[in-house]
Amino acid sequence: MSALPCICTTGHFRGAFKALIVSTAGLMAGACAQLGSVSPQLAAAEPASIKSAAAASDGRSELQKATEYWGQAYAKSPRDAQAALNYARNLKALGEKRQALAVLQQASMFHGTNRTVIGEYGRLALDLDQISVAQKLLEQADDSTNPDWKVISARGTVLAKQGKYRDAMPFYEKALTLAPDQASVLNNLALAHAMDGNPGKAEELLKRAVAKGEHVQRVNQNLAIVLGLQGKYDEAKLASARDLPADKAAENVDYMRRIVKLEPKPLSPELAAKPQAKSAAKTPEKQPGLKGSAGDDVAADTQTSGWATQVAAVKKTR
């Protein structure tokens, strides 16, 4: 890929940002795939107030047991909205998103005015890049009298996926008023600002998201890209090294530097004085416990999560 000569304008910055998303995807290995959205997907867990399946020591995970339980409940009563929702959520957590979509599609035929069902259906359709379907469903699910931050954030992601980054921002900002400092929304709002040519604002939001301690691996890599695009290569290396080995972090940032071609900016005195943290050990994300409905992942909210960079989700290729 040829180096980009300048990122001083919004258009050039957007081009560089897209180039780094694509080009560093193969380099930024090591972080967990799918937040689930993010898709996760960066989204909060659903309420776990529904009856859980009994746990038996038969080698299956608790998520698999819960999915089987709700699958049986759904088969017995396919018109039961809660059974359909719980079954679909657990299928989604298992990665069976197409099957979950089919369950929600059928449930929507029986419960066309149930905003929870329609909202879940719309967010999953968005996660699967069915943009036009998702847009209609999410507009229907959005209730001004009882707003749901996940639906509102997903509506922003519909616009972001269409390249309407400025139009997406008010939806993310409204979602943040309902769910302050929700990491998935901060991440998506930051990416919208980055694509709109405002890396400084994106950096601020991503640092807030990192501070929340949720979906840190993906957010750290997004932060590293945004820092690199501003010539803050040393700080980008520190951000990337929180999740990757030091040599891998250095490789990523050196590649950014060749693409961006800005003069390096020194570390702030505060960061320079801090000892560098060791790279985080790579451990799989904790699997959801046995509960009425499985927790959402980030990807689904990046959405649905889909549009977030997901640079950390792609395995290294040469």
Secondary structure by P-SEA (a helix, b strand, c coil): cccccccccaaaaaaaaaaaaaaacccccccccccccccccccccccccccccccccccccaaaaaaaaaaaaaaaccccaaaaaaaaaaaaaacaaaaaaaaaaaaaaaccccaaaaaaaaaaaaaacaaaaaaaaaaaacccccccaaaaaaaaaaaaaacccccaaaaaaaaaaacccaaaaaaaaaaaaaaaccaaaaaaaaaaaaaaccaaaaaaaaaaaaaaaacaaaaaaaaaaccccaaaaaaaaaaaaaaacccccccccccccccccccccccccccccccccccccccccccccccccccccccccc
